[in-house]
Amino acid sequence: MGYLQARGMQCIVRNYRTPGRGGGEIDLILRDAAGTLVFVEVRQRSRSDYGGAAASIGHAKRRRIVFAARHYLLSLRTTPACRFDVVWIEGDAIEWIPAAFDAS
């Protein structure tokens, strides 16, 4: 979290979950300096075996993140610009991928 805050991101919500079973979850919801709402998936792996953190965000995971983001947006009066970022942590390395995927 400090990594993103040091880069100008403001925390709005941590660990947002939709109600009920089979819903979605978003690790972080942030706002960037331009006002864009940023839904962030954080993936951590100690080793890069089996594709590492990047390989762990498949279609089904993205679908659940998008579902949760849409649910969160329903609570807002107006819909701001949004994007989906991914932060990969493997060992001591951190990689932030802005706009890593879209809602389609």
QUIRAJO-V633806 format. One record per pair of residues at least 24 apart in sequence whose C-alpha atoms are under 7 Angstrom apart, sorted by the first residue. I is the first residue (numbers start at 1). J is the second residue. D is the distance in Angstrom with one decimal. If there is no record, write none. Layout:
((I;J;D) (I;J;D))
//
This chain:
((8;32;6.3) (8;33;6.1) (9;33;6.6) (17;68;6.8) (18;68;5.9) (18;71;6.9) (23;64;6.6) (23;68;6.9) (24;64;4.5) (24;65;5.6) (24;67;6.0) (24;68;4.7) (25;64;6.9) (25;65;6.0) (25;68;5.8) (26;65;5.9) (26;68;6.7) (36;80;6.4) (36;81;5.0) (36;82;5.4) (37;80;6.5) (37;81;6.1) (37;82;4.7) (37;83;6.6) (38;82;5.7) (38;83;5.1) (38;84;5.9) (38;85;6.7) (39;83;6.3) (39;84;4.9) (39;85;6.1) (40;84;5.9) (40;85;4.8) (40;86;5.5) (41;85;6.5) (41;86;4.9) (41;87;6.3) (42;86;5.9) (42;87;4.8) (42;88;6.1) (43;87;6.3) (43;88;5.0) (43;89;6.1) (44;88;5.9) (44;89;4.5) (44;90;5.8) (45;89;6.2) (45;90;4.9) (45;91;6.7) (46;90;5.4) (46;91;4.8) (47;90;6.1) (47;91;6.3) (48;90;6.8) (53;88;5.9) (53;90;6.9) (54;88;6.7) (66;103;5.8))
//
